[in-house]
């Protein structure tokens, strides 16, 4: 019983670290522009959303998904502020504000999404492909369908 909680807690820590990595990578890359197209924001937002969906789908655990999102948001907020020397990695621009809301919205959407298994129809056994068991009539040469 205790090992279950230990494993779950360690998986949440791992999910938070992976989310933190994606949060740093996305925060650094979100400002890349290709002409007027914010390609960095699109790629980073898609990657973060895909990670959240993958964690939720693979673990079926909102806690792990929330830990991933908290790692993303935590690192985004941490590196968006001024550093110890006063330098700013991410300036406060409209694109940075959009990035913040994309990450926050993605986390909220994926964590709050209802469990798909709650709406799935009950499992039905597939039809048997084996022929029916032969009875006494078959052994005597008769058939059940043709008396």
N, C-alpha and C positions, 0 to 999 in steps of 0.2 A: 504494500500500500504506500509506504513512504517513498519507495524508489520511483513510483509513478509520478509523484509530485516533483521529485528531484529531476527526473528526465524532462518533465514538462517545463519546469523552471529553466533548465539549461537550454531547452529548445527556444524558449522565449528570449533568453539572452543572446543566443546565436541569431535569431531573427532580428533582434534589435541592432546587432552589429552589422548584419547584411543591409538592413534598412539605412543605417548610418552611412555605410559606404555609398549606397545609391543616392542618399541625400547630399553628400559631399560632391559626388561626381555630377549630379544634376544641377546643383547650385553653382558650381564652377562653369559648367557648360551651357547653362540656360541662355546666356547672353549672346551665343554665336548666331550671327545673322548671315543669310545668303541673299544678298540684295535686300529687298524689303521683307523677306520671309524669315521668321524667327525659328530657323531649323533646329537650333539648340534646345529651345523650349519644347518643340514638338517631339524631338527624339527623347529628351530627358523625361518629359511628362509621360510619354508612352512607355518608357522603360520602367518608371516607378509604378505606374498603374499595372503593368504586366507582372511585376514582382509581387505586388499586393494580391492580385488575382491568383497567381500561382501559389502563394503561401496559403491563401484561404482555401483553394481547391485541393491542394495536396494534404493539408493538415486537418481540414474541417474544424479549425480552431480559431475562433475570433480573437482569443488572447494572443496567439502568435501573430495574427494579422495586425492587431493593435500595437504589439511590440515593434513590429517592422515599421509601421507608420510613425510611432513615437521616435524611433531611431532616425527616420528621415527628417521629421520635423525638428527634432533636437539638433541635429547637425546643421540643418538649414539655418536655424536661428543662431546657433553658435558661431558659424563662420560668416554670417551676414553682418554681424556687429563689428565695431572697430577692434582691431587686434591690440596686443599689449603696447606696441609702439605707436598706436594711433592710426595705422593704415587700415583701409577698408577694402576687403576683398570683393564684396558685392555692394556697389553703390545703390542707393535707394532710388530706383527708376521705376517707371510704370511697368516695364517688362519684369522687373524683380517682384513687384507686387502681384502680377499675374502668376508668376512662378509660385509664390507663396500660396496663393489661393488654389492653384492647380494641385499642388501636393496635399494641402489640407482637404480639399474636396474629394480627391481620390481616396484618401484614407477614410474619410467619413462614409463615402459611398460603398466601398468594399467591406468595411467593418459592419455597417448597418444593413447590408444586403441580406434578405432572409435566406435561411438554409434551404437549398434546393430539395434536399431529401424530405422535407416536411410536405412538399407538394407533389412528390412522385407517387404514381399509383402503386398499389401493393404488387409485389412480385408474383407472377403467375408462372407455374412450372411449364416448361415447354412440352409440346406433345411428344409422346413416346414414339420412337421410330422402330421399336421392336415389334415383330408380329405377335398377335395374341397367343396366349398359351393354348396348346392343343388339348382338347378334352377327350372323353371316352369315345365320342362319335367319330372323331378323326382317326382313332386307332382302329376302329372297325371298318374304315374305308368310307364312312359317311361324311357329310359336310354339314356344318351348322347352317349354312345359307341355303343349301339345296337338300331338303329332307328326303 
